[in-house]
Amino acid sequence: METPAGGLRAPRLLVVDDATIMRKRIAGIAREAGWEIVAEATNGLEGLALYRQHEPDLVTLDIVMPELDGVETLRQLRTEAPESRVVMVSAVDQRAKLRECIALGALDFVVKPFDKERLLSLFKKYGAPSEPRRPIG
C-alpha cells in the first residue's frame, strides 16, 4: 500500500487481541491514521506466526489472551526479533504486567477502555516505517 505523499509505503500494523471488537476498533483507528493492517491475531501463538510472515512496523498486543498471553508473546518476539516495535493494550487492573512489558522492551501501552485520540496519537508517534528487517524464524 502506498501513501499519497512521496510514494512511500504506509506503516504496517499487526493487531493481536482475543476480542474481535477490540481488534476491529484498533484496526479501524489505525486505518484512519494511514496505517495498513497486515493481519489480525486472536492469541499470542497466532501473533508470533503472523509477525514472522508479515514483519510489520508495529504490533498492538493485548496482555490477557488464551494460548499464549501478551507478556510471553512479547518475551518471545523480543528474542526472535529484537527490532520489533510493540505497543501493549490492557485493562486498568494489569498495571504491574504493563510495567513488566515496558521492561521487556514494549514501546508504549494503551489502557482499555481507550479513547480514539490516545490511539491516534500513538499511531502518529510510531507511524514511520522502521528500518528494513532481517529475516526471522
C-alpha positions in Angstrom: 0.0 0.0 0.0 1.4 3.4 -0.9 0.7 6.7 0.8 -0.2 9.7 -1.3 2.9 11.7 -0.2 6.1 10.7 -2.0 5.2 7.1 -2.9 6.4 5.7 0.4 4.5 2.7 1.7 2.1 3.1 4.6 3.3 1.8 8.0 2.1 -1.7 8.6 0.3 -3.0 11.7 -0.3 -6.4 13.3 -3.2 -6.3 15.8 -3.2 -9.1 18.4 -6.2 -9.3 20.7 -8.6 -12.1 21.6 -11.6 -9.8 21.5 -12.9 -9.3 18.0 -14.4 -5.9 18.8 -11.1 -4.6 20.1 -9.2 -5.8 17.1 -11.7 -4.1 14.8 -11.6 -0.9 16.8 -7.8 -0.7 16.8 -7.6 -1.6 13.1 -10.2 1.0 12.2 -8.5 3.8 14.1 -5.1 2.7 12.6 -6.5 2.8 9.0 -7.9 6.3 9.8 -4.3 7.3 10.8 -3.0 6.0 7.4 -1.8 2.5 8.5 -2.1 -0.7 6.6 -3.4 -3.6 8.7 -1.3 -6.6 7.6 -3.1 -9.1 9.8 -5.1 -9.7 13.0 -4.4 -12.5 15.5 -6.6 -13.9 18.3 -3.8 -15.1 20.6 0.0 -14.9 21.0 0.8 -18.0 19.1 -1.1 -16.7 16.0 0.5 -13.3 16.6 4.1 -14.7 16.5 3.4 -16.7 13.4 1.8 -13.7 11.7 4.7 -11.5 12.8 7.2 -13.9 11.1 5.1 -13.9 7.9 4.4 -10.1 7.6 7.2 -8.4 9.7 5.0 -5.4 10.5 6.3 -2.0 11.5 4.3 -2.1 14.8 2.3 -4.6 16.8 -0.5 -3.9 19.2 -0.5 -6.7 21.7 -3.2 -7.4 24.3 -1.9 -8.8 27.6 -4.7 -11.2 28.6 -5.3 -13.8 25.9 -5.7 -17.6 25.6 -2.9 -19.9 24.3 -0.1 -17.5 24.9 -0.6 -14.3 26.8 0.8 -10.9 25.8 3.7 -10.9 28.2 5.1 -14.3 27.0 4.4 -13.3 23.4 6.4 -10.1 23.9 9.2 -12.1 25.5 9.4 -14.5 22.6 9.0 -11.7 20.0 11.9 -9.7 21.5 14.1 -12.8 21.5 13.3 -13.7 17.8 13.1 -10.1 16.5 14.8 -7.6 18.9 14.0 -4.8 16.5 10.2 -5.4 16.8 8.1 -2.5 17.9 5.3 -3.3 20.2 2.5 -1.3 22.0 0.8 -3.2 24.7 -3.0 -3.0 25.2 -4.5 -3.9 28.5 -7.2 -3.4 31.1 -6.6 -1.0 34.0 -6.0 -3.8 36.5 -2.9 -5.0 34.6 -0.6 -2.2 35.5 2.1 -4.5 37.1 2.2 -6.5 33.9 2.4 -3.4 31.8 5.5 -2.3 33.8 7.0 -5.8 33.1 6.2 -5.3 29.4 7.9 -1.9 29.2 11.0 -3.5 30.9 10.9 -6.2 28.2 11.1 -3.6 25.5 7.5 -2.6 24.7 7.5 1.0 23.3 4.3 2.1 25.0 0.9 1.0 26.3 -2.8 1.8 26.0 -5.2 1.1 28.8 -8.7 -0.2 28.0 -11.1 1.3 27.6 -9.0 3.7 25.5 -10.2 6.7 23.6 -9.7 7.2 20.0 -7.4 10.2 20.4 -5.0 8.2 22.5 -4.6 5.6 19.8 -4.4 8.2 17.0 -1.6 9.9 18.9 0.3 6.6 19.3 -0.1 5.7 15.6 1.2 9.2 14.7 4.1 8.8 17.1 5.1 5.4 15.7 4.0 6.0 12.1 7.3 5.9 10.3 8.2 2.5 8.9 11.1 1.1 10.8 14.5 0.0 9.3 14.5 -3.0 7.0 14.2 -6.2 8.9 16.4 -9.2 8.8 14.5 -12.5 8.2 13.5 -14.3 11.4 12.3 -17.8 12.1 
